[in-house]
Amino acid sequence: MENGFGVDDLFQDETVPRLSSRRRVDARLDELRLSGCNSKIAWSKVGSIAIINSAGTGVETRHLACNPEDGQWKLSDAYPIANVSRYHENQRLVHVTWNSPGAELAVVDVLGRVSFYTVFLAVNHLTATRSQILDQDDDLSALVGFWWLPPEKPYALYRPAARQEDRNFRYQALSFKPFGPFHPIANKVAAIGVTRGGTVKMWYQDGQGRYQEVTAELEGFASLDDLFSHASISCSKDHSAVLAAYTLSKQLRVYRIVINWPQPNQPNQPHTVLPNPPTLVIKHLKIEDCACPADSSTHDVSRAQLTHLETLAPNPAPPDIRSSPGVLAVFANKKADGETFSVICRWSLKETPCTLHPSFDQMGVRRTSVSSPTISELYRMDDVVMDKCIIGVSQVTSGTVIALAFSDGSLELRDRYVILPFSTAREYCSTNKNVVMNMMQAGFAFPPEKPCINLALSPNNAVAIRLGPDNDTGLIVMEYMNGPMEQNDNLEIACVALAHQHAYSCNNLINNDDLLLVAQKYRNPTFNNTFLSEAHRALNLKMDFATESLNERLFRNPLLQRCLSLQNSLDFRGERVNKRLSGKLAWATLHLRVASVAFALTFNNPQRQGQGGSAGAASGSGSTSSDIDLRPEALQTLLGLVRWLMDIMSLTISDLFELSKATKNRTSDLAYVRQKVLSGNSPALFLALSSAPRALLRYNCRSLRGLETTAGKHLSPTLSTATDEETKATFRSLKVPIESCAVKISQFERIMTDIDGTIRAAYHNIPEAERAQAEKLLFVNNEIPPIFRAAVERLLNTTLPNLRNDLDIAKLFWHDVTWLGFHDDVASREYRRRNRIDAIRKVVLPKDDDSGGAGGGKVRLRRCTRCCAVVEDIVPNKSPSHWFGSMQRMCFCGTLWMHIS
């Protein structure tokens, strides 16, 4: 009708939208019945979400991102992957799937052609790694199953967190080796697909990263009934793959696939290249005729059709415990009222020894060395009937949990063996406050949602993205449903569940931004401190570094990095909102780690390619500076870091002087000292008292001294002829912030060493657990335990007054440190509003309308999806220094970058 009116408006029929939604769900079920390779949306473990667009000819990505304006987490805009439709010649795309680590994406079209993409430098920018598709174009080549080979890396599983006699929860992680098959070359990937006509294809990367393909046939088909509609693959204990395939004649066929990789040319050497293509050997294991739901007294299952097929890998277990692969199938049918119900059917695949009749023993002596053959048997388990329509099945938590998505927008996590929801089963009762298995058992749940046709779970199963009937997208975020969070018991259980999942993600290198999205609703000082304390306990992270020398446990500890990132993010409420002390302390420590890595790689891993005669001259003169990367372009990357470190020293000393003045004659009253620190909101005292930032400060002081000494030698008259002018100019630039700072490196280092000695003496004969608890209270809760009383009194009463006599106080007072972002005054806030700092190089980035990029063009930027740090977009292999290149792949907080320009 005209003027935008239609039949719906004329008759005001409110059932039309519901019927329209039901029709779209029915259409989605038809797609699921036709093929097992039919996922339009997938969420990777690195945080990228791939979605087939509404036209069905392209793929776009989204991700979770923290808004730099207000610190709120949200779903990002859509970013189309370039040239997907061209690679697939505008054929309809039907399936997207990520590999286990989450960096490789496969896109499948209706004809079974596959293209591959990888996340390299930014979560919203994927690069094609296989775009020239030469696969056949016919219906029998359409894929009905697709599976990525797992990486050969151990993974961790956590036992349920259990309350101990001291009321604290105990977390226990177990490490498992994954089941194969694996790609023999480290960091290379492979995938297996099964076509409708029974061809098994394997795509694999060769030594140069190019995709190659090999094929094998399952078996010939005599009629159309032998064609496959669904297939699923998983690993097994003998490092072969188990394939379950479903035919149009309702047969369930199980096969074993053995991949014979070519051996390396040199025995006992790791694979670096594949001298020959691998071969696929397929063995038929078992056929289950009429694999359909069993008769039910409550539902008519006679016409139920398969919608999902999953092959379950053996459950992670110690070697002495037998576990078998399994098969899970979901069938759907309609009830008399038109509503759809689902039936879950399950089989266990077990190896049974084949025994001979005793009469054969009488025919002769049997050789005991000959092992008895085994046969594979499928053991049927009880069906599970559900009065809801299942539109998605996935295996989560390393295959130990089954996630079910329903057409009404709801989700459930169920035990793999009994298929009971964690939220209702008696053995997983959420009222148990002494054992926490996972977030859903602890009382978290997904709120009711609108109908949808596809759902994908986040890496930690805490958030879901829904694809609605109109191809609209939206997030479903878990909420705590077991009572008000203000109650102490509920807050503790919620934080334990979050920390339990956070620890799992950290130990398995999984993005956990989704947990911060869940937590943002409950953020307050009490919740933050409880969550952080449990996160430290779950990861067994000890913040006590005072009694040991600087080592890998502090310097390159990814768990420490993850906890610092969590602490900073919980406090982040926007770039222009002042941080609390806890967030400032974590933020400063993260930046100190950046400086430490930069100096370590510059001093110990020089890039000697193209290095001029200066290094050789230095070596020839016997100088220790021969270990330093002396290329001017490499040294120039340290300019901003040197200035930042000298200014953080000035800020620390200046704020400590203010604290000493404010607490005069009351330095023994630690509660009063803490009150003054909190009112000033300066991290200075805690940077000095906490062992982690203090150790990093001391390391950076030594590095600065070494750099200053090297600069002095190369600028001395004796080396003037051996050092080129560009290197001299760079060294002069490096000396400027060192010489202009009111606090000398040696003075600051002396203070840190004095504090370190006082705390070491206080720690003498103190048990390790008490030291770790004191350090955690200091760093996380910003409390000052009594054990630090001697260090505080000596610092404020003796050390600082002595230092005041050696400093130019006026110069220190007027030294501008507003750009650091640690002060809350008007000048600091205004500087943050007007300027944007490169978070790695510590230099001011050009404005949007400035031409400061390469070749005079606009500078390209990247932003961290979590901490919102901004850096210039530089390709790692074009980086001027080794340390700077190493920082390009991920933010220093441990999260991926995103392109913002």
VENDA-V956045 format. One record per residue. N is the residue number from 1. RES is the residue in one small letter. PSI is psi in degrees with one decimal (NA if undefined). OMEGA is omega as a letter, one per 20 degrees, with the letter a starting at -180 (999 if undefined). Layout:
n/res/psi/omega
N/RES/PSI/OMEGA
N/RES/PSI/OMEGA
//
This chain:
n/res/psi/omega
1/m/162.8/a
2/e/169.3/r
3/n/24.8/r
4/g/4.4/r
5/f/147.0/r
6/g/-171.9/a
7/v/-39.9/a
8/d/-41.1/a
9/d/-33.5/a
10/l/-43.5/a
11/f/-4.7/r
12/q/47.1/a
13/d/107.1/a
14/e/-10.8/a
15/t/-12.8/a
16/v/-47.5/r
17/p/-38.1/a
18/r/-42.9/r
19/l/-39.7/r
20/s/-43.2/r
21/s/-40.7/r
22/r/-38.9/r
23/r/-38.6/a
24/r/-36.4/r
25/v/-40.3/r
26/d/-39.5/r
27/a/-37.7/r
28/r/-39.3/r
29/l/-37.3/r
30/d/-40.8/r
31/e/-41.8/a
32/l/-31.5/r
33/r/-29.8/a
34/l/-33.4/a
35/s/144.7/r
36/g/0.0/r
37/c/81.8/a
38/n/49.0/r
39/s/117.2/a
40/k/-5.8/a
41/i/139.1/a
42/a/140.1/a
43/w/121.4/a
44/s/165.0/a
45/k/-13.4/r
46/v/-4.1/r
47/g/-1.8/a
48/s/137.6/r
49/i/121.5/r
50/a/132.4/a
51/i/129.3/r
52/i/129.4/a
53/n/171.1/a
54/s/-28.7/r
55/a/-18.5/r
56/g/10.6/a
57/t/0.0/a
58/g/168.2/r
59/v/135.6/r
60/e/156.5/a
61/t/150.1/r
62/r/173.2/r
63/h/164.7/r
64/l/140.7/r
65/a/142.3/r
66/c/130.6/a
67/n/119.5/a
68/p/-15.5/a
69/e/-43.8/a
70/d/1.3/r
71/g/10.0/a
72/q/141.4/r
73/w/141.7/a
74/k/169.8/r
75/l/132.1/a
76/s/172.5/r
77/d/169.1/r
78/a/136.7/r
79/y/107.1/a
80/p/139.9/r
81/i/130.2/a
82/a/138.1/r
83/n/14.2/a
84/v/-45.9/a
85/s/-34.5/r
86/r/-41.9/r
87/y/-35.8/a
88/h/11.3/r
89/e/41.2/r
90/n/18.9/r
91/q/154.3/a
92/r/128.9/r
93/l/139.2/a
94/v/-15.6/a
95/h/134.9/r
96/v/140.5/a
97/t/140.4/r
98/w/152.5/r
99/n/173.7/a
100/s/-47.1/r
101/p/-23.2/r
102/g/9.5/a
103/a/-13.2/a
104/e/132.0/a
105/l/135.1/r
106/a/135.7/r
107/v/126.5/a
108/v/136.1/r
109/d/179.5/a
110/v/-20.6/r
111/l/4.6/r
112/g/10.1/r
113/r/142.5/a
114/v/133.5/r
115/s/152.6/a
116/f/146.0/a
117/y/157.1/a
118/t/145.0/r
119/v/118.7/a
120/f/-65.9/a
121/l/-22.1/a
122/a/142.9/a
123/v/-22.9/a
124/n/21.3/r
125/h/111.4/a
126/l/143.1/a
127/t/134.2/r
128/a/131.2/r
129/t/-14.0/r
130/r/105.6/a
131/s/-23.6/r
132/q/94.9/a
133/i/122.0/a
134/l/15.3/a
135/d/160.2/r
136/q/151.4/a
137/d/80.2/r
138/d/162.5/a
139/d/-31.8/a
140/l/-16.2/r
141/s/-4.7/r
142/a/137.8/a
143/l/137.8/r
144/v/-2.7/r
145/g/144.6/a
146/f/139.5/a
147/w/133.4/r
148/w/137.2/r
149/l/140.6/a
150/p/157.5/r
151/p/150.8/a
152/e/68.3/a
153/k/136.9/r
154/p/153.3/r
155/y/163.3/a
156/a/142.5/r
157/l/143.9/a
158/y/134.8/r
159/r/161.6/r
160/p/140.0/r
161/a/126.6/a
162/a/138.0/r
163/r/135.3/a
164/q/178.6/a
165/e/-28.0/r
166/d/10.4/r
167/r/-7.8/r
168/n/154.0/r
169/f/144.8/r
170/r/130.4/r
171/y/133.8/a
172/q/121.5/r
173/a/139.4/r
174/l/137.7/a
175/s/136.6/a
176/f/146.9/r
177/k/135.1/a
178/p/156.0/r
179/f/149.1/a
180/g/-170.1/j
181/p/159.5/a
182/f/160.1/r
183/h/132.0/a
184/p/-19.3/r
185/i/127.8/a
186/a/138.0/r
187/n/15.0/r
188/k/154.6/a
189/v/161.2/r
190/a/155.8/a
191/a/153.6/a
192/i/136.5/r
193/g/152.2/r
194/v/129.9/a
195/t/166.7/r
196/r/-31.1/a
197/g/0.6/r
198/g/20.3/r
199/t/131.1/r
200/v/122.1/r
201/k/141.6/r
202/m/124.0/r
203/w/132.0/a
204/y/150.9/r
205/q/135.0/r
206/d/-170.7/a
207/g/-24.4/a
208/q/3.3/r
209/g/3.0/r
210/r/143.1/a
211/y/132.6/r
212/q/170.2/a
213/e/137.5/r
214/v/155.6/a
215/t/163.4/r
216/a/158.2/a
217/e/139.3/r
218/l/-60.9/r
219/e/157.0/r
220/g/154.1/r
221/f/135.7/a
222/a/-23.1/a
223/s/175.6/r
224/l/-25.0/r
225/d/-19.6/a
226/d/-4.2/r
227/l/153.0/a
228/f/143.4/r
229/s/-31.9/a
230/h/148.2/r
231/a/148.2/r
232/s/145.1/a
233/i/146.2/r
234/s/174.5/a
235/c/169.5/r
236/s/170.1/a
237/k/-26.5/a
238/d/15.3/r
239/h/22.5/r
240/s/171.4/r
241/a/141.0/r
242/v/125.2/a
243/l/126.6/r
244/a/128.2/a
245/a/143.5/a
246/y/130.6/a
247/t/168.0/r
248/l/-19.2/r
249/s/14.0/r
250/k/32.2/r
251/q/139.0/r
252/l/114.1/a
253/r/134.3/a
254/v/133.9/a
255/y/161.5/r
256/r/130.8/r
257/i/121.0/r
258/v/128.1/r
259/i/115.9/r
260/n/98.1/r
261/w/143.6/r
262/p/142.6/a
263/q/149.4/r
264/p/154.3/a
265/n/-32.6/r
266/q/116.4/a
267/p/151.6/r
268/n/17.9/r
269/q/143.3/r
270/p/151.4/r
271/h/133.7/r
272/t/-26.1/r
273/v/162.3/r
274/l/107.6/a
275/p/-28.7/r
276/n/160.5/r
277/p/149.1/r
278/p/166.8/r
279/t/150.5/r
280/l/126.8/r
281/v/121.2/a
282/i/129.5/r
283/k/130.1/r
284/h/128.3/a
285/l/-49.5/a
286/k/148.0/r
287/i/130.9/r
288/e/106.5/r
289/d/144.7/r
290/c/58.0/r
291/a/84.9/a
292/c/167.8/r
293/p/144.8/r
294/a/155.5/a
295/d/139.7/a
296/s/143.2/r
297/s/-12.4/a
298/t/-20.3/a
299/h/146.4/r
300/d/105.6/a
301/v/6.8/a
302/s/-28.9/a
303/r/16.4/r
304/a/140.1/a
305/q/149.7/a
306/l/134.4/r
307/t/-27.3/a
308/h/142.8/r
309/l/125.7/a
310/e/129.1/r
311/t/124.8/a
312/l/125.8/r
313/a/159.9/r
314/p/143.1/a
315/n/137.5/r
316/p/124.5/a
317/a/158.6/r
318/p/157.1/a
319/p/-28.1/a
320/d/-3.3/r
321/i/125.0/a
322/r/132.5/r
323/s/146.1/a
324/s/155.2/r
325/p/163.6/r
326/g/169.4/r
327/v/131.1/r
328/l/127.8/a
329/a/141.2/r
330/v/127.9/r
331/f/150.5/a
332/a/146.8/r
333/n/165.8/a
334/k/145.2/r
335/k/178.3/a
336/a/-30.9/a
337/d/4.8/r
338/g/-8.0/r
339/e/146.7/a
340/t/138.8/r
341/f/163.7/a
342/s/150.3/r
343/v/129.3/r
344/i/119.8/r
345/c/144.3/a
346/r/144.4/r
347/w/149.7/r
348/s/129.3/a
349/l/113.0/a
350/k/145.2/r
351/e/125.3/a
352/t/129.3/r
353/p/138.6/a
354/c/108.7/a
355/t/143.5/r
356/l/157.5/r
357/h/142.8/a
358/p/-22.8/a
359/s/-28.3/a
360/f/-24.9/r
361/d/-24.5/a
362/q/-9.7/a
363/m/-12.3/r
364/g/175.1/a
365/v/125.2/r
366/r/142.7/r
367/r/122.5/a
368/t/-16.5/a
369/s/-13.4/a
370/v/118.7/a
371/s/149.8/a
372/s/138.6/r
373/p/159.7/r
374/t/152.9/r
375/i/150.7/a
376/s/134.5/a
377/e/141.3/r
378/l/118.8/r
379/y/119.2/a
380/r/135.8/r
381/m/170.8/a
382/d/142.1/r
383/d/156.9/r
384/v/117.2/a
385/v/134.1/a
386/m/136.9/a
387/d/32.0/r
388/k/160.0/a
389/c/114.8/r
390/i/124.6/r
391/i/-2.6/a
392/g/136.6/r
393/v/131.3/r
394/s/153.6/r
395/q/126.6/a
396/v/172.3/a
397/t/55.4/r
398/s/34.9/r
399/g/6.7/a
400/t/-11.9/a
401/v/141.9/r
402/i/126.8/r
403/a/128.4/a
404/l/129.4/r
405/a/139.2/a
406/f/157.2/a
407/s/-18.4/r
408/d/4.5/r
409/g/3.1/r
410/s/159.9/r
411/l/150.3/r
412/e/142.5/r
413/l/128.5/a
414/r/148.1/r
415/d/136.1/a
416/r/-33.0/a
417/y/-41.3/a
418/v/-6.7/r
419/i/41.2/r
420/l/140.6/r
421/p/141.3/a
422/f/-25.5/a
423/s/-16.4/a
424/t/-23.9/a
425/a/140.5/a
426/r/-41.4/a
427/e/-13.1/r
428/y/26.8/a
429/c/129.4/a
430/s/-8.7/r
431/t/-5.7/r
432/n/110.9/a
433/k/7.6/a
434/n/-11.7/r
435/v/131.7/r
436/v/114.8/a
437/m/-45.0/a
438/n/179.2/a
439/m/-39.8/a
440/m/-40.3/r
441/q/-29.3/a
442/a/-11.9/r
443/g/-2.4/r
444/f/148.6/r
445/a/160.5/r
446/f/130.8/r
447/p/160.5/r
448/p/144.3/a
449/e/177.6/r
450/k/161.5/r
451/p/150.8/a
452/c/167.0/r
453/i/-10.1/r
454/n/144.5/r
455/l/143.1/r
456/a/135.1/r
457/l/149.3/r
458/s/169.3/a
459/p/-29.5/a
460/n/15.2/r
461/n/25.4/a
462/a/-15.9/r
463/v/148.8/r
464/a/149.9/r
465/i/127.9/a
466/r/144.5/r
467/l/110.1/a
468/g/173.1/r
469/p/-28.5/r
470/d/18.7/a
471/n/21.2/r
472/d/152.0/a
473/t/151.5/r
474/g/159.7/a
475/l/144.8/r
476/i/117.8/a
477/v/131.3/r
478/m/144.1/r
479/e/154.1/r
480/y/118.4/a
481/m/6.9/a
482/n/24.2/r
483/g/171.3/a
484/p/138.4/a
485/m/-17.1/a
486/e/-22.6/r
487/q/135.3/a
488/n/-41.6/a
489/d/-43.6/a
490/n/-41.5/r
491/l/-42.5/a
492/e/-46.8/a
493/i/-41.8/r
494/a/-42.9/r
495/c/-36.6/r
496/v/-42.7/r
497/a/-42.7/r
498/l/-42.9/r
499/a/-37.4/r
500/h/-46.4/r
501/q/-36.5/r
502/h/-41.1/r
503/a/-41.5/r
504/y/-44.2/a
505/s/-39.3/a
506/c/-43.2/a
507/n/-17.2/r
508/n/14.9/r
509/l/47.2/r
510/i/136.6/r
511/n/134.9/a
512/n/31.3/r
513/d/-29.1/a
514/d/-31.3/r
515/l/-34.9/r
516/l/-32.6/r
517/l/-40.1/r
518/v/-42.1/a
519/a/-22.2/a
520/q/-25.4/r
521/k/-25.5/a
522/y/6.7/a
523/r/126.6/r
524/n/168.9/a
525/p/-39.3/a
526/t/-47.0/r
527/f/-46.2/a
528/n/-47.4/a
529/n/-39.1/r
530/t/-45.4/r
531/f/-46.9/a
532/l/-41.1/r
533/s/-44.3/r
534/e/-34.3/r
535/a/-41.5/r
536/h/-42.3/a
537/r/-39.6/a
538/a/-34.4/a
539/l/0.3/a
540/n/41.5/a
541/l/118.9/r
542/k/122.7/a
543/m/7.6/a
544/d/103.6/r
545/f/10.6/a
546/a/-29.6/a
547/t/14.8/r
548/e/161.8/r
549/s/160.7/r
550/l/126.4/a
551/n/-171.5/a
552/e/-25.7/a
553/r/-25.4/r
554/l/-41.2/a
555/f/-45.8/a
556/r/41.9/a
557/n/108.0/a
558/p/-28.8/r
559/l/-39.1/r
560/l/-42.9/r
561/q/-42.7/a
562/r/-40.3/a
563/c/-37.0/r
564/l/-41.2/r
565/s/-42.8/r
566/l/-44.7/a
567/q/-41.3/r
568/n/-41.4/a
569/s/-36.5/r
570/l/-25.2/a
571/d/-8.3/a
572/f/121.3/r
573/r/24.8/r
574/g/150.6/a
575/e/-27.7/a
576/r/11.0/r
577/v/130.8/a
578/n/134.7/r
579/k/153.0/r
580/r/169.1/a
581/l/-40.1/a
582/s/-43.8/r
583/g/-39.2/r
584/k/-40.0/a
585/l/-44.3/r
586/a/-40.8/a
587/w/-42.7/r
588/a/-40.8/a
589/t/-38.0/r
590/l/-42.1/r
591/h/-34.5/r
592/l/-34.3/r
593/r/-38.2/r
594/v/-48.2/r
595/a/-39.7/a
596/s/-44.0/r
597/v/-41.1/a
598/a/-46.7/a
599/f/-39.3/a
600/a/-45.0/a
601/l/-29.7/r
602/t/-39.8/a
603/f/-29.0/a
604/n/-11.6/a
605/n/64.6/a
606/p/142.8/r
607/q/104.7/a
608/r/-3.8/r
609/q/124.4/r
610/g/8.7/a
611/q/134.0/a
612/g/-170.0/a
613/g/-6.4/a
614/s/-40.8/a
615/a/-41.6/r
616/g/-35.5/r
617/a/-40.3/r
618/a/-39.7/r
619/s/-39.4/a
620/g/-26.8/r
621/s/0.3/r
622/g/11.1/a
623/s/145.1/r
624/t/-9.9/a
625/s/-3.0/r
626/s/-17.1/r
627/d/-5.9/a
628/i/142.5/r
629/d/103.5/a
630/l/9.0/r
631/r/133.2/a
632/p/-41.3/a
633/e/-29.2/r
634/a/-42.5/r
635/l/-32.7/a
636/q/-26.0/r
637/t/-14.4/r
638/l/-7.4/a
639/l/-49.9/a
640/g/-37.6/r
641/l/-41.0/r
642/v/-44.9/r
643/r/-42.4/a
644/w/-42.7/a
645/l/-42.8/r
646/m/-37.2/r
647/d/-34.3/r
648/i/-31.0/r
649/m/-44.1/r
650/s/-45.5/r
651/l/-43.4/a
652/t/-48.0/a
653/i/-42.6/a
654/s/-44.5/a
655/d/-32.1/r
656/l/-35.3/r
657/f/-42.5/r
658/e/-40.3/r
659/l/-41.1/r
660/s/-39.5/r
661/k/-39.6/a
662/a/-24.4/a
663/t/20.7/a
664/k/131.6/a
665/n/5.4/r
666/r/26.3/a
667/t/-19.0/r
668/s/-13.8/r
669/d/92.8/a
670/l/-32.4/r
671/a/-39.8/r
672/y/-42.0/r
673/v/-44.5/a
674/r/-39.2/r
675/q/-42.6/r
676/k/-35.9/r
677/v/-44.2/a
678/l/-38.3/r
679/s/-35.3/r
680/g/-20.6/r
681/n/38.2/r
682/s/135.2/a
683/p/4.0/a
684/a/-51.6/a
685/l/-41.8/a
686/f/-27.6/r
687/l/-34.2/a
688/a/-36.0/a
689/l/-37.2/a
690/s/134.2/a
691/s/-33.4/a
692/a/-57.6/r
693/p/-32.5/r
694/r/-41.2/r
695/a/-39.0/r
696/l/-37.0/r
697/l/-43.1/r
698/r/-41.0/r
699/y/-43.5/a
700/n/-31.0/r
701/c/-45.2/r
702/r/-39.1/r
703/s/-41.8/r
704/l/-40.2/r
705/r/-43.5/r
706/g/-40.4/r
707/l/-40.3/r
708/e/-40.6/r
709/t/-44.3/r
710/t/-42.1/r
711/a/-42.7/r
712/g/-40.2/a
713/k/-39.3/a
714/h/-13.5/r
715/l/-2.2/r
716/s/154.1/a
717/p/-28.5/a
718/t/-24.2/a
719/l/10.8/a
720/s/-29.7/a
721/t/-18.4/a
722/a/-19.0/a
723/t/129.6/a
724/d/162.5/a
725/e/-35.3/a
726/e/-40.7/r
727/t/-40.7/r
728/k/-44.8/a
729/a/-38.2/r
730/t/-43.5/r
731/f/-37.3/r
732/r/-39.7/r
733/s/-37.3/r
734/l/-29.9/a
735/k/-20.3/a
736/v/-54.4/a
737/p/-27.3/r
738/i/-44.4/a
739/e/-24.7/a
740/s/-9.2/a
741/c/138.5/a
742/a/-26.0/r
743/v/124.3/r
744/k/153.1/a
745/i/-45.0/a
746/s/-35.9/r
747/q/-46.2/a
748/f/-42.3/a
749/e/-35.2/r
750/r/-38.7/r
751/i/-44.6/r
752/m/-39.0/r
753/t/-38.2/r
754/d/-44.4/r
755/i/-41.4/a
756/d/-43.3/r
757/g/-39.5/r
758/t/-41.5/a
759/i/-38.5/r
760/r/-41.2/r
761/a/-38.4/r
762/a/-30.2/a
763/y/-8.6/a
764/h/129.2/a
765/n/11.7/r
766/i/130.2/a
767/p/150.9/a
768/e/-40.6/a
769/a/-38.7/r
770/e/-37.9/r
771/r/-43.9/a
772/a/-40.5/r
773/q/-40.5/r
774/a/-43.3/r
775/e/-37.0/r
776/k/-42.2/r
777/l/-37.9/a
778/l/-49.2/a
779/f/-41.5/a
780/v/-51.0/a
781/n/-9.6/a
782/n/39.2/r
783/e/158.7/r
784/i/96.9/a
785/p/155.0/a
786/p/-25.9/a
787/i/-17.4/a
788/f/6.2/a
789/r/-44.6/a
790/a/-40.0/a
791/a/-40.1/a
792/v/-46.2/a
793/e/-44.0/a
794/r/-39.2/a
795/l/-48.6/a
796/l/-29.0/a
797/n/-28.2/a
798/t/-55.6/a
799/t/-49.7/a
800/l/-43.7/r
801/p/-38.1/r
802/n/-38.6/r
803/l/-34.3/a
804/r/-33.9/a
805/n/-21.3/a
806/d/-2.2/a
807/l/154.4/r
808/d/94.4/a
809/i/-38.2/r
810/a/-43.5/r
811/k/-39.9/r
812/l/-39.8/a
813/f/-41.0/a
814/w/-1.1/r
815/h/124.6/a
816/d/116.9/r
817/v/21.5/a
818/t/-31.0/a
819/w/-17.1/a
820/l/-30.7/r
821/g/14.3/a
822/f/-8.0/r
823/h/154.5/a
824/d/10.5/a
825/d/170.0/a
826/v/-40.0/a
827/a/-40.4/r
828/s/-42.5/r
829/r/-39.8/r
830/e/-37.6/r
831/y/-42.4/r
832/r/-32.7/a
833/r/-35.7/a
834/r/-22.7/a
835/n/155.3/r
836/r/125.3/a
837/i/133.3/r
838/d/115.5/a
839/a/-18.6/r
840/i/-52.5/a
841/r/-15.4/r
842/k/46.0/r
843/v/156.1/r
844/v/129.8/r
845/l/148.2/r
846/p/156.9/r
847/k/167.7/a
848/d/-31.3/a
849/d/5.2/r
850/d/157.2/r
851/s/86.5/a
852/g/3.9/a
853/g/-176.3/r
854/a/135.9/r
855/g/14.6/r
856/g/0.6/r
857/g/177.6/r
858/k/141.2/a
859/v/135.7/r
860/r/137.8/a
861/l/156.0/r
862/r/147.7/r
863/r/142.6/r
864/c/135.2/a
865/t/-18.0/a
866/r/-62.0/a
867/c/-6.3/r
868/c/15.5/r
869/a/144.4/a
870/v/137.2/r
871/v/161.0/r
872/e/141.3/a
873/d/104.6/a
874/i/130.7/r
875/v/132.8/a
876/p/-42.6/a
877/n/-7.1/r
878/k/10.1/a
879/s/142.5/a
880/p/-14.9/a
881/s/158.2/a
882/h/-44.2/a
883/w/-38.7/a
884/f/-37.1/r
885/g/-36.1/a
886/s/-19.8/a
887/m/-2.8/a
888/q/-25.9/a
889/r/-34.2/r
890/m/154.2/r
891/c/157.5/a
892/f/-9.4/r
893/c/-0.8/r
894/g/10.2/a
895/t/161.1/a
896/l/154.5/r
897/w/165.0/r
898/m/142.7/r
899/h/135.3/r
900/i/3.4/r
901/s/NA/999
//
